Amino acid sequence: MAKAVILGGVGAVGIEASRDFIETSGFDEIVIADYNIEKARRFIEEYSDDRLSAVKVDVNDEDALRSVIKGSDIVINALPFKYDYIVTEFAVEEGVSGVDVATEQDQFDLTPKAEETGALFVPGVGATPGTTNLMAAKAAQLLDKVDTIEIFWAAFRCTAPSPGLLHVTIWEFDPNLKERVVYEDGVHKPVPPYSGAKWVEFFPLIGRRETVFVPHSETYTLPEYLPPEKKPRRVYVRGTWPDETMNLLKVLLYYGFYEDKPVDFDGVYVKPMKFIYRFMLQSEKARETEVWGYGLRVEATGEKDGKPAKVIVMNEHPSGVEGWEGSRAYFRPIGNPLSIGAQMIYRGETLVEKGVYPPEAAFDPDKFFQELGKRGIKISWEVEYL
């Protein structure tokens, strides 16, 4: 009797992981665990499936969280990234394998414990990190020697689809952020927000966009977990959102909203960014955008057949068709990989058996891309000799 638990199973990302897992996995029991128990119950009522159950879980209650994870075969973590470590820690201690939509570097320190308990946990199995890690791994496979890997993403969604995603968006441009780095010749170098601007072409839905350096885990994991003979000298990650979001972030940065000093509102002292969060979450305009979708592009340069070469790997997905309407065109490229990764782990279709590893060390890119293709997400590549 195979049992899976999906944490945050009816959240913006988790509901897409839940849908795919219900529709494509052969698990005997699937638990949709979420704080919003009413939404979880309404969700499972959409399916005439006696494998499904809904459980309320407050992830701030550590005993309750551990209890939900314990006894399952697979856990899918679609919670905000601040819960990454604790979910991984509890899963590993209980010997439960799983996947996580985000990544905290401390998670990989749990590998010795996972090897002891027999768990395999893979953090960062979304669009980026996640699919981009495997796109980079594929590019490295196609080159004989890797010099530079550049990852570009265009996250086309509204500014505030959920509290967690609004937080991530604003967090990525915090001028005090230590995690915004590039990797060059063995060193991680901090870079300021809005630096490294570069225009790139995504698939037609997204088009040509300007991208800038963002804090992402690929700059840490790719140099460490790609095969030694394919270790890149440089890794850069750049990203962008729709124009309305990028313009907002520029204003917040320019006018010092990231400063921690409270502002006097007629005797009430409020931190500027706290006000922005509250305002944006209540703004109708912050829940609107013209285009929903997720563009991914990876460029790797190096050598092939003794000649300078570049590999370009890109994604493409449907939009505006059944199953890909509106916001689903953005959230499916994040949620579907979670379901795929969890199922591949359970079937034993991984490159490692136990430990805590990023996607590029855990999954074969071609097998993962085949599964994405079944869901309408196409990954293609080309090699250019320079």
N, C-alpha and C positions, 0 to 999 in steps of 0.2 A: 504494500500500500504506500504509494509515493505521495508525500505531502509537501506542498509549497505554501509559503507565507509571503504575501506582498505587502510590505510596509509603505504606508502612504498610498494605498492601492486605489484611491479615488481622487488623488490630487491631480494637478494639471498634467504632470508627466506620468505618474503612477497609473492613471486610468487607461492610458494607451498600452502600458506594459501589461496591465490586467487583461484588457481586451484580447491582445495578441496571445497571451499565455493560455487564456481560456479556450480560444479558438484553435490553437495549434498544438498544445501539449496533451499528452496522454496521462497527466497526473490524476490520481484517484481522489485527492482532496486539495482544494485551493482555498486558502483563507485570505480574505480581503481585510487587512487590518488598517484602520484609520481612526483618527480622533472624531471625525464627522461620521458617526455610526449611522445616522439617518440616510445620508447620501450613499454610504456603502450598502445599506439594505435596499435602497431604491435601485442601485446599480445591479445587484445580483438578481433582482426581480426581472430585469431585462432578459435574463437567460432562463430557460427551463432546464436547469442543470443541477442535479442533486449533489454534485461534487463541491458546490460553492457554499461558503459560509462567510458571515461578516462578524468581525470582532472589533470592539472599541479598544483603542490602545492610546494611552498618553505616554509619549516617548520620554517625557521628563520623569516618569515613574520607572526607575530602573528595574525594579522587581517585576513590574508588569511587562516591560519590554522583554526581559530575559525569558519570562514565562511564555510569551507568544512565540519566540524563536525556538525555544527548547522543544525537541521532539520532531522537528520538521526535517525534511531532506534537503530543501533548498529555500533560501531566503532571498527575496528581491527587495533591495532597499531603494525606494524612490522618495525618501525624505530629504529635506534641505541639508546642505552639506555640513552644517554644524553637528549633525548626528552621525556623520560617517564613521568616526573612530569607534564610538561606543557600540554601534550596531555590529561592526566588524569584530570588535573585541568579544562581544557576547556570542556571536555566531561561532567564532573560532574556538572559544572556550567550551562551547557545547558540541563541537565537532560537526557543525552544520556548514555546508558549502553555500556560496551565494555570489551575488553581484551587487554593485552599487553604482548609482548614476554619476557620482562625483568622486573626488579623490583628495585625501589628505596624506601627505608624505609619511606621517607616523603610522599609517595603516600597514605599511610594508615591514615595519619593525615587528609585526605579529607573526611573521613567517615561521620562526622556530616553534611557536606555540601551535600554529596550524599544522606543521609537520608532525608534531607530537599527537594531535587529536585527529589527524587525517582529513582536515577540512581544506578545501580549495576555495579561496575567496578572491574575486577579481573586481577591484574598484575601478571607477571611471569607464563604465560601459554604456555610454550614451552616444550622442553625435560627436561632440568634442568636449572633453576627451572621450574616446571610445572608438567610433568609426575612423576618426582621423589617425589614431594610433596605428590601426591596421592598414590604412591607406599608406602611411609612412613606411610600415613594415614591408608592404608590397613593393613600394618604390625602391627600398633598399635591396630587396630580392632581385630586382631587375638590373641593378648596377653591380659592377664588380668591386668598385670602391666608392664610398659615400663621403662627400665633402660637406655639403650643406643640405639641411631639411628645413623647408619653410611651410608652415601650416597657415591656411587662411580660412576663416569662416564668416558667414553672414547670417546672423540669427534674426530672421525677419518675423517679428512678433510685435504686439503692442508693448508699450513701455511697462505697464503694470498688470500682467495677466494673473499674478498671485503675489502675496507678500514675499515669499521666498525668492521668486525670480526678479522682483523689483530690487530686493536687497542685493542680489548677485550683480545686477546691472550697475547699480551705483557703486558697489564695492570695487568693481574692476577698475574704476578710474580714481580711486582714492589716492591722492598724491603721496600719502605716507605709507602706502602699501609696500611691504618688503617682498611679496611674492611675484611682483611684476618684474621678470628677469628675462634675459636672453642667455643662451649658452654659447660660449666661444672659447675654443681651445682649452677645454677642461675647467672653465670658470663660469659660474653664474653671475652675470653682471646686472645690477638693478638698472631699470630704465624708467623715465618719467611717463606720466599719462600723455596720450596723444602723440607719442614719438614714433619714429620708424614708419611714417605714412607710406603706403604703397597701393597703387591701383591694380586690381586684378579682375579677371573675368570669371564669373560663376556661370552656372547653367542658365538658360534664357529667362526663367521666372525671376531670377535675382539680377542678372546682368552684370555690368561693370561697376565696381564699387571701390571706394577708398577704404583701406583697412589700416589699423594701427596696432602697436604692441599691446598685448593683454596678458594678465597673469594666468597661465595655464600649466597643468601638470606635465604636458608632453615635453616641455623643456627640461624636466627632471628625469622622466622615465625613459625616453628614447635613448639618450646617451648611455644609460646604465643597463637597459634590458635588451637592446638590439644585439645580435651576435657581435663578438669582439671585432671580427674582420669587417663588419659593416658599421662600426661606431662612427657617427658623424662628428666633424670638427665643430660644426655650428648648428644650432637649432633655434628657430624663431617661430613664434606664434602671434599672428595678427588677427583681429576680428573687427566686426562692425555690426551695428543695428540699423534699423530704418532711420532716415534723416531726422525725423522728429525727436527720436531718442538721443541720437548723437548731438543734436543741437542743444537739447536740455542739459546733457552732461557737460558740454562746453560752458554753458552759463553757470552751472553749479560750481565748476572748477574755477572759472574766472573770478566770480564774486565771493569766493571763500566759504561756500556753504559746508565744505568739508572740515572747517575749523570747529573745534570742540567747545568753543566759548559760547555760553548761553546768551540769548538776546532778550532784552527787556520788552515785553509786550504789556504795557500798562501795569507794571508791577508783577507780572507773571514771567518768569524766566524760562525760556524754551530754547533748546539747541536747534540751530537752523535745519540740520538734516533730519531731525526727528519730525519737524513740521513738514518738510518735503515728503517724507514717507507717508505721513497721515493724509496729506493733501492728495498725493498721486493715487493712493489706494481708494480715494473717494471721488476721483475725477472720472467723468464719463469719457473724456478725450483720451485719457491714459489707457483706456481699454479698447481703443480703436487703432487700426492701421490698414493701409491699403493692400499690402501684400503679406500673406502668411507663407513661410517656407524656410528651409534651412539649406544654405549653400555651403559646400565643403570643397576645398581645393588643397592639394599637397604638391609641392614641387621639390624634387630632390636632384641635386647636381653632383657629378662625380665622374667616374670613368666606366666605360663599357667597351670591351674588345680593344682595349688600349687607346681608346679615343675619348675626349671629353664628351659628356652626355648629360642630358636632363630627362627626368621622368616626371610627367604630369599625371596626377590621379585626381579624378573629379567625381562628384556625385550628381545624381539627378533624380527627382521624384515627381509624382503626379501632383496636380493641384486642381481643385474645383470639380473633381469627379467623385463618385460615390466612395465614401470612406476617407476621402482627402479634402473634405469641405472645410473652408475657413481655417480655424486654429489647428485643426487636426494635421494640416500640411506642415505645421511647425513641430507639433508635439510627437507625431509618429516617428520621425527620424531619431528622437531621443528615447522614447518608450519601447519601440520595437527591438532595438539592440539589447535592452535589458532582458526581455523575454528570450531572445535568441541565445544570449550568453548563458542564462540559467539552464536552458534546455541542453545546450552543448556540454555544460559541466556535468549534468545528470547522466547524459548518454556516454560520458567518458571521451568525448571528442575534443580533447584539450592536449596541449603540448607538455603540460606538467600535471602531476597528480595531486599535489597538495602544497600548501603554502599560500602566501598573499602576493599576487603578481598583477601587473598591469595587462591590458588586452594584448599588446604586442608580444608578450612573453607567454600568454596563456592560450591564444587561439591562432589557428591557421587562417591567414587572410582570405584565401580563396574559398574555404568552406564557409566562413562568415559572410562573405559577399554573396555566395549562392543563396544563403538564407535571406539576406536582405532583398535579393532579386525576387524571391518568391512573394515578397510583400510590396513590390513596386519600387523599391529603392535601388537604382542602378549605380554601380561603381565601374568606371571605365578608366583606361590609362593609355598613354602613348609614350614612346621613347624618341627623343630628338638627339641627333648627334650635333655637337656644337662646333 
